[in-house]
Amino acid sequence: MTAPRRHNRMTNANRFKLGLFATNCSGGLCLTKAPERWDPSWANNRKAAQMADAAGLEFLLPIARWKGYGGETDTEGASFETLNWASAILAATENIVAFGTVHVPMIHPIFAAKQIVTADHVGEGRFGLNVVSGGNAPEFRMFGVELLEHDARYVFSEEWLQIAKQVWESDQPFDFKGKFFDLKGVISKPKPWGGSRPLLMSAGSSKAGRAFASRHADCLFMAIIKDDNLAAELKSLRAEAGGRDVGVYASGHMVCRATQKEAEEYYHYVVYEMGDWAGAEQLLEVRVNQQSLPVEELKKVKERVVSGTGTFPVIGSADQCAQTFKRLCDAGLDGMALGLVNYIDELPFIQAELLPRMRRLGLRA
């Protein structure tokens, strides 16, 4: 049985969808010492989620982080576990989709499948699952879990996801025997909300990661290093999905202000005057070991690491940020998960100034 496709804000008519990225982590995506840097208290998480919900944003995407990046700020050193976080966020909001991010080698698929169903019922179908194979060696050592060879991680993830899907869909006990799991008499109730299954998201810049995402994900997440060849890359990604109806998204960070000058000056302040460059060095060491991007590319984007952990920068006035999103959308990108220096402080301007410009450009209804 194949679960039917569900409908929520992630399947609305907006040409370019927007989400908030990493509100569950200290500092969000920005390695800065600026005093206004993101404080991920529960009160702040709930408020940012409710503001994003009211503004009509489509989704909230947390980062599964167990150990920070050190340096002066230890960005992402404090974080909420994402499945519990998603359940609480969904209970506090009305329409926005909340994803949970799971490092699959660190949690048993049967246990995770039931946690996911719980969140899915809390949100009445607004939960999504971001499947992560992992690559942060220090975090794996914390758990005493073996970090498999790069491509083998996706073999493990495939088996893990196969079990989770069968848990969600099977009304009868089943056995499962694979390379990594040997399970007997598996059964779990209740099933996901409304007879469908949660949206699945997966990101991977490597060949194996992209292949896994193309086979399984409803939302493919990609890293944009340069956008001059984005249209061709997106066409290739969708071809790999074999005709399945998938959305392709990217991660980014944004400084959006009234003028380009104001945006650039603030960007310079948080990155060059207050940036945690020592933390960026440690983050780069972890990312190099992940093998997702070539070493030479990572070294070129050190500034991006400070400003947004290596994600795509969107810096400028509301007009210019809207034009950037239009360029990405015209290339075939369906949306972006954004990090902000301070989500609560910046969302009112985004709602009042950026979203209307995106509507005028035909990006949002």
C-alpha positions, 0 to 999 in steps of 0.5 A: 500500500502506498500512502496518499499524498497529503495537503498542507501549506507545503503544497499550496499555490505559492511559487516560492515557499519560505521557512525558518531554519534552525530556530531550535539552536543557539545562534541559529545559523549565524556565528556571531558575537552580536548581542542580538544573536538568536537565543533559542529559549522555548518562549522565543521558539514559540513566538517565532513560530507563531509569527511565521504562521501568522505571516503565512510562511510555509514551514519550520525546519530545525537542525538536529544538533548534539554538540556545538561548533566551539569557538567563542560562541559555540553556535548551535551548542544549545538546541532542542531535540527536534521531534519533541520540539516539533510536537510542541510547535505544532500544538502552538500553531495553526497552519504552518508545517513543522519538520523534525530532523532525525539522525537515523543511526542514532535512533531506532526506526520503530521508536522514531516511527511512533514519535513521528506519528505522535507529532503528526497527530498533534499537528493534524497532518502538518508534520514533516520528517527530515531524514539525515544520514549524519556525518559529524564524527564528534557527535557520533562518538558521543553516542558510541555509534559507528560513523559508517563509510560515506556511501554506506550511510545511505544504505543504512538510511534506506533500510531505516526508512523502509522499516519506518514506512512499513510501521506506518502502513502495515496493519498486521505484524511483520518481520524485517531482515536486512543488512542492519536490522533483524526485527520480528513481529513489528506492529505499531498503532496509531497510524499517521494522521488521515491515512497519509504519511508525513512529508519526507525531506532529505538533503545531500550534496554528494552523489549518494546523498542526492540519489537517496533523496531522489528516490525517497524525498517529497522535498529535496534539499540542496546546497547552492554554492553558485547560482549561475548554473542552478537551472541545469542543476535543478533539471538534473535533480528532478531527472534523478527523481524519475518523474516523481512530483518533488519540491526542490529547496535550498538553505539560506541566510538573509539580512533584509533591510530598508536599503541595500546600504543598511543591509550591507552595513549590518552584514559587515557588522555581524560577520566582520566586526562580531563574527566568530571566525574560530568557530567557523574554522571548527565547523569547516573541519567537521564539514570537510569530514562529511565529504559532502562538498569538496575541500577547496569549495569549503575554503572559499565559503568561510565568510558564508560559514560565519554568516550562515554556516555555509548556506546561500546568502540573501543580502539586501533591501526588500526589493533586492531580496525579492528579486533574488528569490525571483531569480532562484524561482525562475531557475526552478527552485521551489523555496528556501529555509532561511536563517536570520540573526534574530528571527523575532526582530526581523519577521515584522519587516519581512512580513510588512515589506518583503512578502508584499514585494514577492506577491507583486513579483508573482512568487506568492499568492 
